[in-house]
Amino acid sequence: MKAVAGLLGATLLFAGQAVEASPWAPEFAWTGCYLGLDIGATWAHQNVSNSGSVVGNQAPVSGALEGTSGIVGVYAGCNWQFAPTWVLGLEGDYSWTELKDFTTAPILLLGGAPLGSGGIDWSRNLDRLGSVRGRLGYAVRPTVLLFGTGGIAWEHSGFAGLDAGFGGCPNCRSTSFDQTHVGFVVGGGVDWAPWSGDWTIRLEYLHYQFPGVSSMVFFGPTIPIGFHWGNDAVESVRAGVGYKF
């Protein structure tokens, strides 16, 4: 009986090794479409300025908006594995965040002296990000894919500005508006299929760049004041879990 059991065990072991070595044995491939969820952190930098006014005896001033927030989103795409370790893909993503920041600067007269009261404020609240990106990856192992990515991106932000003259409001002018901007995104990361099946784990870094915006207000009919938000640079690091169909 022991001999039979030993022979059966050896036969099963040999069969398993033969199947593993066979060219017809199934192997993991990245080809296919997938859907996933991700979560992480995001931060941004945006220079801001005020044009001032010669008529109003106000010098231009500047500052910077910095902010950090969490981010959560969904992503979906399709891959095609070729040659035989290279992977070409197309992916779209949509994310929600609360990337808020506020900065202020004193009002300066044209000669550089401070007005003594009042101030100039800028704020930004970026709440949505999205992109459509191409991907090119290399499978360093059958289940580990290193990739680079880049494409078109868009963001939705709310902007507000306040120019409070001597004594503050009601001697002030303000602006506020929402806008969606189109920019670009580049990045890279790693996808891993730990169980050689349909579930994948991802770690990804993305850099977004969006153009700036401006808004003009008037003190009376002849004193224009311009608020400017410069190019917005947004960074993001995320971990995700996906399912390959």
C-alpha positions as CSV (number, residue, x, y, z in Angstrom):
1,M,0.0,0.0,0.0
2,K,2.8,2.4,0.9
3,A,4.5,1.5,-2.4
4,V,1.3,2.2,-4.4
5,A,0.9,5.6,-2.5
6,G,4.6,6.4,-3.2
7,L,4.2,5.5,-6.9
8,L,1.0,7.6,-7.2
9,G,2.7,10.6,-5.5
10,A,5.7,10.4,-7.8
11,T,3.4,10.1,-10.9
12,L,1.4,13.2,-9.8
13,L,4.6,15.1,-9.2
14,F,6.0,14.1,-12.6
15,A,2.7,15.1,-14.3
16,G,2.7,18.4,-12.6
17,Q,6.2,19.2,-13.7
18,A,5.4,18.1,-17.2
19,V,2.4,20.3,-17.4
20,E,4.4,23.2,-16.0
21,A,7.2,22.7,-18.6
22,S,4.8,22.0,-21.5
23,P,4.5,24.8,-24.2
24,W,0.8,24.3,-24.0
25,A,0.5,25.1,-20.3
26,P,-1.5,28.3,-19.6
27,E,0.6,31.3,-18.7
28,F,-0.4,34.7,-17.2
29,A,-0.8,37.5,-19.9
30,W,-1.6,41.2,-19.5
31,T,-3.8,41.2,-22.6
32,G,-7.3,42.2,-21.8
33,C,-9.5,44.9,-20.3
34,Y,-9.7,45.9,-16.6
35,L,-11.5,48.0,-14.0
36,G,-10.1,49.3,-10.7
37,L,-10.3,51.6,-7.7
38,D,-7.4,53.6,-6.3
39,I,-6.7,55.9,-3.2
40,G,-3.7,58.0,-2.3
41,A,-2.4,61.6,-1.8
42,T,-2.1,64.6,-4.0
43,W,-0.4,68.0,-3.7
44,A,-0.1,71.1,-5.9
45,H,1.8,74.3,-6.5
46,Q,0.4,77.4,-8.2
47,N,1.8,80.9,-8.3
48,V,-0.6,83.8,-8.0
49,S,-0.3,87.6,-8.5
50,N,-2.2,90.8,-8.7
51,S,-1.6,93.3,-11.5
52,G,-2.1,96.4,-9.4
53,S,-3.2,99.8,-10.8
54,V,-1.4,103.0,-11.7
55,V,-4.6,104.9,-11.4
56,G,-5.4,103.4,-8.0
57,N,-1.8,103.8,-6.8
58,Q,-1.5,100.1,-6.1
59,A,1.6,98.1,-6.8
60,P,1.5,94.5,-8.1
61,V,2.0,91.8,-5.5
62,S,2.4,88.0,-5.7
63,G,2.2,84.8,-3.7
64,A,1.9,81.0,-4.0
65,L,-0.8,78.5,-3.3
66,E,0.3,75.1,-1.9
67,G,-2.0,72.4,-0.8
68,T,-2.3,68.7,0.0
69,S,-5.2,66.3,0.1
70,G,-6.3,62.7,-0.2
71,I,-7.6,61.4,-3.5
72,V,-9.9,58.5,-4.5
73,G,-10.8,57.4,-8.0
74,V,-11.7,54.8,-10.6
75,Y,-9.8,53.7,-13.6
76,A,-10.4,51.4,-16.6
77,G,-8.5,50.4,-19.7
78,C,-7.3,47.7,-22.0
79,N,-3.8,46.1,-22.6
80,W,-2.2,44.2,-25.4
81,Q,0.9,42.2,-24.7
82,F,3.3,41.7,-27.6
83,A,6.9,40.8,-28.5
84,P,6.5,39.0,-25.9
85,T,7.2,41.0,-22.8
86,W,6.1,44.5,-24.0
87,V,2.5,45.7,-23.2
88,L,0.7,48.6,-25.0
89,G,-2.5,50.0,-23.4
90,L,-5.0,52.8,-23.2
91,E,-6.5,53.9,-19.9
92,G,-9.0,56.5,-18.5
93,D,-9.4,57.6,-14.9
94,Y,-11.6,59.9,-12.9
95,S,-10.8,61.1,-9.3
96,W,-12.3,63.1,-6.5
97,T,-10.2,65.3,-4.1
98,E,-10.4,68.5,-2.0
99,L,-7.2,70.3,-2.9
100,K,-7.8,73.6,-1.2
101,D,-5.5,76.5,-0.4
102,F,-5.5,80.2,0.5
103,T,-2.9,82.9,0.6
104,T,-2.8,86.6,1.2
105,A,-0.5,89.6,0.6
106,P,-0.5,93.2,1.8
107,I,-1.6,96.0,-0.4
108,L,1.5,98.1,-1.5
109,L,1.5,101.6,-2.9
110,L,3.3,102.1,-6.2
111,G,6.4,103.4,-4.2
112,G,6.5,100.1,-2.3
113,A,5.1,101.4,1.0
114,P,2.3,99.3,2.6
115,L,-1.2,100.8,2.6
116,G,-1.5,100.0,6.3
117,S,-4.7,98.0,6.2
118,G,-6.6,95.8,3.8
119,G,-5.0,93.0,1.8
120,I,-5.2,90.8,-1.3
121,D,-6.4,87.2,-1.1
122,W,-6.4,84.3,-3.5
123,S,-7.9,80.8,-3.1
124,R,-8.3,77.7,-5.1
125,N,-10.3,74.4,-4.6
126,L,-9.5,71.6,-7.0
127,D,-12.1,68.9,-6.6
128,R,-12.0,66.7,-9.7
129,L,-9.3,65.2,-11.9
130,G,-9.5,63.0,-15.0
131,S,-7.4,61.8,-17.9
132,V,-7.1,59.6,-20.9
133,R,-3.6,58.1,-21.3
134,G,-1.6,55.8,-23.4
135,R,0.6,53.2,-21.6
136,L,3.7,51.4,-22.5
137,G,4.9,48.6,-20.2
138,Y,7.6,46.0,-19.8
139,A,7.0,42.7,-18.0
140,V,10.1,42.3,-15.8
141,R,8.4,39.1,-14.6
142,P,5.3,37.4,-16.1
143,T,3.2,39.0,-13.3
144,V,5.1,42.2,-12.7
145,L,4.6,45.1,-15.2
146,L,6.6,48.3,-15.1
147,F,4.9,51.1,-17.2
148,G,5.1,54.7,-18.3
149,T,2.0,56.7,-19.1
150,G,1.0,60.0,-20.6
151,G,-1.9,61.8,-22.2
152,I,-4.6,64.5,-21.9
153,A,-5.9,65.5,-18.5
154,W,-8.6,67.9,-17.2
155,E,-9.4,69.4,-13.8
156,H,-12.3,71.2,-12.2
157,S,-11.4,74.0,-9.8
158,G,-13.1,76.9,-8.0
159,F,-11.2,80.2,-7.8
160,A,-11.8,83.3,-5.6
161,G,-10.0,86.6,-5.1
162,L,-10.4,89.6,-2.9
163,D,-8.8,93.1,-3.1
164,A,-9.7,94.9,0.1
165,G,-8.6,98.6,0.1
166,F,-8.0,100.9,3.0
167,G,-10.2,100.0,5.9
168,G,-11.3,96.7,4.2
169,C,-14.8,96.1,3.0
170,P,-17.0,97.7,1.8
171,N,-14.0,99.3,0.2
172,C,-13.1,96.1,-1.7
173,R,-13.7,94.1,-4.8
174,S,-14.0,90.4,-5.2
175,T,-14.2,87.7,-7.9
176,S,-15.2,84.0,-7.8
177,F,-15.8,81.4,-10.5
178,D,-15.5,77.7,-11.4
179,Q,-13.6,76.5,-14.4
180,T,-12.6,73.2,-16.1
181,H,-9.1,73.2,-17.7
182,V,-7.5,70.8,-20.2
183,G,-3.8,70.0,-19.7
184,F,-1.5,67.0,-19.8
185,V,-0.4,64.2,-17.5
186,V,2.7,62.0,-17.4
187,G,3.8,59.3,-14.9
188,G,4.6,55.7,-14.3
189,G,4.3,52.9,-11.9
190,V,4.0,49.1,-11.5
191,D,1.2,46.6,-11.8
192,W,1.4,43.3,-10.1
193,A,-0.8,40.2,-10.3
194,P,0.2,38.4,-7.1
195,W,-2.0,35.4,-7.6
196,S,-1.3,35.1,-11.4
197,G,-5.0,35.6,-11.9
198,D,-7.5,38.3,-12.6
199,W,-6.8,40.5,-9.6
200,T,-4.0,43.1,-9.8
201,I,-2.4,45.6,-7.4
202,R,-1.0,48.9,-8.6
203,L,1.3,51.7,-7.4
204,E,1.4,54.8,-9.6
205,Y,2.8,58.3,-9.7
206,L,1.2,61.0,-11.9
207,H,2.2,64.6,-12.7
208,Y,-0.5,66.9,-14.0
209,Q,0.0,70.4,-15.6
210,F,-2.8,72.8,-16.2
211,P,-2.8,76.4,-17.6
212,G,-3.5,79.4,-15.4
213,V,-6.5,81.7,-15.3
214,S,-7.2,85.4,-14.8
215,S,-10.1,87.6,-13.7
216,M,-10.5,91.4,-13.8
217,V,-12.4,93.6,-11.3
218,F,-12.9,97.4,-11.1
219,F,-12.8,100.0,-8.3
220,G,-15.2,102.4,-9.9
221,P,-15.3,102.8,-13.7
222,T,-11.6,103.6,-14.1
223,I,-9.5,101.5,-11.7
224,P,-9.0,97.9,-13.0
225,I,-7.4,95.2,-10.8
226,G,-6.4,91.9,-12.3
227,F,-6.2,88.6,-10.3
228,H,-4.0,85.9,-11.8
229,W,-3.5,82.2,-11.0
230,G,-0.5,80.7,-12.8
231,N,0.1,77.3,-14.2
232,D,-1.1,74.6,-11.8
233,A,1.3,71.7,-11.2
234,V,-0.4,68.7,-9.4
235,E,1.3,65.6,-8.2
236,S,-0.3,62.4,-7.2
237,V,0.7,59.0,-5.7
238,R,-1.9,56.3,-5.5
239,A,-2.3,52.6,-4.7
240,G,-5.0,50.7,-6.6
241,V,-6.7,47.3,-6.9
242,G,-8.0,46.2,-10.3
243,Y,-9.9,43.2,-11.9
244,K,-8.9,42.0,-15.3
245,F,-11.7,40.6,-17.5
